[in-house]
Amino acid sequence: RLADHPAVSSVGYPTAAGSVHGHLVGPGKQMRGGGTVMAFELAKGYEAARAVMSRVKLITPAVSLGTTDTLIQHPAGVTHTSLNKEALAAGGISPGMLRLSVGIEDVEDIWADLKQAIEQ
């Protein structure tokens, strides 16, 4: 659903179509499944990502990802602010990138919160 949203320009997840990491997933490989962490990019960039961070209600804005709660992070606006545009790009971090760590909440509740935050 996230990849189909018109405000989202890309989704990074190991089992997503076209993922450069897809070869690592499957029986006898590094991972059995894609996991709970993904990255996605908003087409409108930095300000759109900051706006989503301020609008989420169920999802918790965070600096690090790793709890049973669903967390969201804006690397360009929080953890990597000391890097210039060139260094961010070299690290694969776009101004509109958000990282999402999916927790134990109901997937429909997570989706509803993310959708309202993107569309508001």
Beta strands, then each sheet from edge to edge (+ up, - down):
strand 1: 8-12
strand 2: 37-42
strand 3: 60-61
strand 4: 71-73
strand 5: 97-101
sheet 1: 1+ 2- 5+ 4- 3-
end
